[in-house]
Amino acid sequence: MRHLMTPLDLTVEELDDLMDVAEDIKADPQRYAHVCDGKLLATLFYEPSTRTRLSFEAAMLHLGGKTLGFADASSSSAAKGESVADTIRVVSCFADIAAMRHFKEGAPMVAAQFSGIPLINAGDGGHQHPTQTLTDLMTIRSDKGRLSDMTIGMCGDLKFGRTVHSLIRALLRYENIRFVFISPEELKLPDYIIEEIRSNDKVEYKELTKLEQALPELDVLYMTRVQRERFFNEEDYVRLKDFYILDANKMELASDDMIVLHPLPRVNEISVEVDKDKRARYFEQVRNGMYIRMALILMLLDIKPGKQ
């Protein structure tokens, strides 16, 4: 039995195989429509989510399985003081696989130690968001045909952005990756992430405060929102929330084949006028998220078409 806590739980070869399966599902969804008949996915979401929770549920339903779970800690026994260890023990009696989102870093990893079923980390605080990273990798590879030899800009909340942290760690394993980190001083990457990058002498990086400076050299721009829920006071959030806004004028500075990604939800950081730009890939990213989660469910349950 395997769990997925971070993208590094999968080898580069396993990642490639997973993305191949996801692309196959995308091309021929009917072939996979009943491979999870009789299987149950539990979604254990202690923190609000729209895309991730619905993506997991849609993934299982499209595979022929069913779902159960909760979308808020207040509607679970956590409100009564139940530990994640006890919750996953109980859920293991009902379901075949589970996805857990938690506001506390490391909570899914603790739960995995007590789980009787495969457990997927669906996001833990400001720490990791592995299935979003799988989604991002699939979207980049699908568009660029590779996950190496490119310059990737990451803009916005790089301090608390778990999607950014997960993606950086995953990309460090590919060749000729160059990072450009764009953020205000208060939201720079944590030192421990910078140290991981520095420990890889094949990866270059630089830090900027102006988005306009970075745009001409990027193959991929990964925008993030400033997350109100990670701030300790409203004043700092209000001061920083509109620090970066990507609009049509700024897009003119970018190359014709640069793509724009965003883990969503967005607030003001990408103007709606950019949605019409052929380089905007964030809604395609959402669709890819469902396919990669379908492939991941199959991998962890060791199910293949014709093998149930």
C-alpha positions as CSV (number, residue, x, y, z in Angstrom):
1,M,0.0,0.0,0.0
2,R,1.3,3.4,-1.0
3,H,0.4,7.0,0.1
4,L,1.2,10.3,-1.7
5,M,2.4,12.9,0.7
6,T,4.8,14.9,-1.6
7,P,5.6,14.8,-5.3
8,L,8.9,13.3,-4.4
9,D,7.1,10.1,-3.3
10,L,7.1,9.4,-7.0
11,T,10.2,8.8,-9.1
12,V,10.7,10.8,-12.3
13,E,9.9,7.6,-14.2
14,E,6.7,7.1,-12.2
15,L,5.7,10.7,-12.8
16,D,6.2,10.2,-16.6
17,D,4.1,7.0,-16.4
18,L,1.4,8.8,-14.4
19,M,1.2,11.6,-16.9
20,D,1.0,9.2,-19.8
21,V,-2.0,7.5,-18.2
22,A,-3.6,10.8,-17.5
23,E,-3.2,11.8,-21.2
24,D,-4.6,8.4,-22.2
25,I,-7.6,9.0,-20.0
26,K,-8.0,12.5,-21.5
27,A,-7.9,11.1,-25.0
28,D,-10.3,8.1,-24.3
29,P,-12.3,8.6,-21.1
30,Q,-14.8,5.9,-22.0
31,R,-12.1,3.3,-21.7
32,Y,-11.8,4.1,-18.0
33,A,-15.5,4.8,-17.2
34,H,-16.0,1.6,-15.1
35,V,-12.5,0.6,-13.8
36,C,-13.4,1.8,-10.3
37,D,-16.9,0.3,-10.1
38,G,-17.6,-0.6,-6.4
39,K,-14.7,1.5,-5.1
40,L,-15.2,4.4,-2.6
41,L,-13.1,7.6,-2.3
42,A,-13.3,9.5,1.0
43,T,-12.6,13.3,0.8
44,L,-11.5,14.6,4.3
45,F,-11.3,18.3,3.9
46,Y,-10.6,20.2,7.2
47,E,-10.0,23.4,5.2
48,P,-12.2,25.1,2.6
49,S,-11.7,24.0,-1.0
50,T,-13.6,24.1,-4.3
51,R,-11.4,22.9,-7.1
52,T,-9.4,20.3,-5.3
53,R,-12.3,18.6,-3.5
54,L,-14.6,18.7,-6.6
55,S,-11.7,17.5,-8.8
56,F,-11.1,14.4,-6.6
57,E,-14.8,13.7,-6.5
58,A,-15.2,14.1,-10.3
59,A,-12.2,12.0,-10.8
60,M,-13.6,9.1,-8.9
61,L,-17.1,9.4,-10.4
62,H,-15.7,9.4,-13.9
63,L,-13.9,6.2,-13.0
64,G,-17.1,4.6,-12.0
65,G,-16.6,4.8,-8.2
66,K,-18.4,6.7,-5.5
67,T,-17.4,9.3,-2.9
68,L,-18.2,10.2,0.7
69,G,-16.7,12.6,3.1
70,F,-16.9,16.1,4.6
71,A,-16.0,19.6,3.3
72,D,-15.4,21.4,6.6
73,A,-13.8,20.4,9.9
74,S,-16.8,21.8,11.7
75,S,-19.0,19.2,10.2
76,S,-16.8,16.3,11.2
77,S,-15.9,14.8,14.6
78,A,-12.8,17.0,14.6
79,A,-15.2,19.6,16.1
80,K,-15.5,17.2,19.0
81,G,-11.7,16.8,19.4
82,E,-11.2,13.6,17.4
83,S,-7.6,13.2,16.1
84,V,-6.7,12.8,12.5
85,A,-5.3,9.3,13.5
86,D,-8.6,8.2,14.8
87,T,-10.5,9.8,11.9
88,I,-8.5,7.9,9.3
89,R,-8.8,4.7,11.2
90,V,-12.6,5.0,11.1
91,V,-12.7,6.1,7.4
92,S,-10.5,3.1,6.6
93,C,-13.4,0.9,7.6
94,F,-15.6,2.5,5.0
95,A,-13.5,3.6,2.0
96,D,-10.9,2.2,-0.4
97,I,-8.8,5.4,-0.7
98,A,-8.9,8.8,0.8
99,A,-7.8,12.4,0.1
100,M,-7.1,14.7,3.0
101,R,-6.7,18.5,3.2
102,H,-5.7,20.0,6.5
103,F,-4.8,23.4,7.7
104,K,-1.9,22.1,9.8
105,E,1.4,21.2,8.1
106,G,2.2,17.5,8.4
107,A,-1.3,16.4,9.4
108,P,-1.8,14.0,6.4
109,M,1.6,12.5,7.1
110,V,0.5,11.7,10.6
111,A,-2.8,10.2,9.4
112,A,-0.9,8.1,6.8
113,Q,0.9,6.3,9.7
114,F,-2.5,5.0,10.9
115,S,-4.3,4.6,7.7
116,G,-5.5,1.2,6.4
117,I,-6.1,2.6,2.9
118,P,-4.0,4.6,0.5
119,L,-4.0,8.3,1.5
120,I,-3.4,11.3,-0.7
121,N,-2.3,14.7,0.7
122,A,-4.7,17.2,-0.8
123,G,-2.8,20.1,0.8
124,D,-1.4,20.7,4.3
125,G,-1.2,24.3,5.4
126,G,1.6,26.2,3.7
127,H,3.6,23.0,3.2
128,Q,2.8,20.8,0.3
129,H,0.1,20.3,-2.4
130,P,1.3,17.3,-4.4
131,T,-1.7,16.8,-6.7
132,Q,-1.6,20.4,-7.7
133,T,2.0,19.9,-8.6
134,L,1.1,16.8,-10.7
135,T,-1.5,19.0,-12.4
136,D,1.1,21.7,-13.1
137,L,3.7,19.3,-14.4
138,M,1.1,17.7,-16.8
139,T,0.0,21.0,-18.1
140,I,3.6,22.2,-18.7
141,R,4.6,18.9,-20.4
142,S,1.4,18.8,-22.5
143,D,2.1,22.3,-23.8
144,K,5.9,22.4,-24.1
145,G,6.5,18.7,-24.8
146,R,9.1,18.6,-22.0
147,L,9.8,19.3,-18.3
148,S,13.4,20.4,-18.8
149,D,15.4,23.2,-20.5
150,M,13.1,26.1,-19.6
151,T,12.8,29.2,-17.5
152,I,10.0,29.3,-15.0
153,G,8.8,32.4,-13.3
154,M,6.8,32.2,-10.0
155,C,5.0,35.4,-8.9
156,G,3.1,36.5,-5.9
157,D,3.0,34.8,-2.5
158,L,6.1,32.6,-2.5
159,K,6.3,32.5,1.3
160,F,3.1,30.7,2.1
161,G,2.3,29.3,-1.3
162,R,2.3,25.5,-0.9
163,T,1.7,25.0,-4.6
164,V,4.9,26.9,-5.4
165,H,7.0,25.0,-2.8
166,S,5.8,21.6,-4.2
167,L,6.4,22.6,-7.8
168,I,9.9,23.9,-7.1
169,R,10.9,20.6,-5.4
170,A,9.5,18.6,-8.3
171,L,11.2,20.6,-11.0
172,L,14.6,20.4,-9.2
173,R,14.9,16.8,-10.6
174,Y,14.8,17.9,-14.2
175,E,17.6,19.2,-16.4
176,N,18.4,22.8,-17.2
177,I,15.7,24.5,-15.1
178,R,16.1,28.1,-14.3
179,F,13.8,29.9,-11.8
180,V,12.8,33.5,-11.6
181,F,11.1,34.3,-8.3
182,I,9.0,37.5,-8.3
183,S,7.6,38.7,-5.0
184,P,7.6,41.6,-2.5
185,E,10.2,41.3,0.3
186,E,7.6,40.2,2.8
187,L,6.5,37.2,0.7
188,K,9.9,35.9,-0.5
189,L,10.6,32.2,-0.7
190,P,11.4,30.7,2.8
191,D,15.1,30.1,3.4
192,Y,14.7,26.4,3.6
193,I,13.4,26.3,0.0
194,I,16.3,28.5,-1.2
195,E,18.7,26.2,0.5
196,E,17.3,23.2,-1.4
197,I,17.7,25.1,-4.7
198,R,21.3,26.1,-3.8
199,S,22.1,22.5,-3.0
200,N,21.4,21.6,-6.7
201,D,24.4,23.2,-8.6
202,K,22.6,22.5,-11.9
203,V,19.8,24.9,-11.2
204,E,20.0,28.7,-11.5
205,Y,17.7,31.2,-9.9
206,K,17.2,34.9,-9.2
207,E,14.9,37.0,-7.2
208,L,13.1,40.1,-8.5
209,T,10.4,42.4,-7.3
210,K,9.1,43.6,-10.6
211,L,7.1,41.3,-12.9
212,E,7.8,43.4,-15.9
213,Q,11.5,42.7,-15.6
214,A,11.0,38.9,-15.7
215,L,8.4,38.5,-18.4
216,P,10.5,38.7,-21.6
217,E,12.7,35.7,-20.5
218,L,10.0,33.2,-19.3
219,D,8.7,30.0,-20.8
220,V,6.2,29.6,-18.0
221,L,4.7,32.2,-15.7
222,Y,3.1,30.7,-12.5
223,M,0.9,33.3,-10.9
224,T,-0.3,32.9,-7.3
225,R,-2.7,34.9,-5.1
226,V,-1.8,36.6,-1.9
227,Q,-3.6,34.3,0.6
228,R,-5.7,36.1,3.2
229,E,-6.0,32.9,5.3
230,R,-2.2,32.8,5.8
231,F,-1.8,36.3,7.3
232,F,-1.9,37.1,11.0
233,N,-3.3,40.6,10.4
234,E,-5.6,42.2,7.9
235,E,-3.4,45.3,7.4
236,D,-0.6,43.3,5.9
237,Y,-2.9,41.4,3.6
238,V,-4.6,44.6,2.3
239,R,-1.2,46.2,1.7
240,L,0.1,43.3,-0.4
241,K,-2.9,41.7,-2.0
242,D,-2.7,43.8,-5.2
243,F,1.1,44.0,-5.4
244,Y,1.0,42.1,-8.8
245,I,-1.7,42.3,-11.4
246,L,-1.1,40.6,-14.8
247,D,-3.0,42.4,-17.5
248,A,-3.0,42.6,-21.3
249,N,-0.3,45.3,-21.4
250,K,2.1,43.3,-19.3
251,M,1.4,40.2,-21.5
252,E,2.8,42.2,-24.5
253,L,6.2,42.0,-22.8
254,A,6.2,38.2,-22.9
255,S,7.1,35.8,-25.7
256,D,4.5,34.4,-28.0
257,D,4.9,30.9,-26.5
258,M,5.0,31.7,-22.8
259,I,2.2,30.1,-20.9
260,V,0.4,31.4,-17.8
261,L,-0.5,29.0,-15.1
262,H,-2.4,29.7,-11.8
263,P,-3.5,27.1,-9.2
264,L,-6.7,29.2,-8.6
265,P,-8.7,30.7,-7.0
266,R,-7.6,34.0,-8.4
267,V,-8.6,37.3,-6.9
268,N,-7.1,40.3,-8.7
269,E,-3.7,39.0,-9.7
270,I,-4.8,38.1,-13.3
271,S,-7.1,40.5,-15.1
272,V,-10.0,38.8,-16.8
273,E,-8.9,40.3,-20.1
274,V,-6.0,37.8,-20.0
275,D,-8.5,34.9,-20.2
276,K,-8.8,35.6,-23.9
277,D,-5.1,35.3,-24.5
278,K,-4.1,32.0,-26.1
279,R,-1.2,31.7,-23.6
280,A,-3.6,31.5,-20.6
281,R,-3.7,27.9,-19.5
282,Y,-5.2,28.1,-16.0
283,F,-8.6,26.7,-16.9
284,E,-7.0,23.9,-19.0
285,Q,-4.9,23.3,-15.9
286,V,-8.1,22.7,-13.9
287,R,-9.3,20.1,-16.4
288,N,-5.9,18.4,-16.3
289,G,-6.2,18.2,-12.6
290,M,-9.1,15.8,-12.8
291,Y,-7.3,13.6,-15.3
292,I,-4.1,13.4,-13.2
293,R,-6.1,12.6,-10.1
294,M,-7.9,9.8,-12.0
295,A,-4.5,8.4,-13.0
296,L,-3.3,8.7,-9.4
297,I,-6.3,6.9,-7.9
298,L,-5.7,4.1,-10.4
299,M,-2.0,3.9,-9.5
300,L,-2.6,3.8,-5.7
301,L,-5.3,1.2,-6.1
302,D,-3.2,-0.8,-8.6
303,I,-6.1,-0.8,-11.1
304,K,-5.7,-0.8,-14.8
305,P,-8.3,-1.1,-17.6
306,G,-9.3,-4.7,-17.7
307,K,-7.8,-5.4,-14.2
308,Q,-10.2,-4.8,-11.3
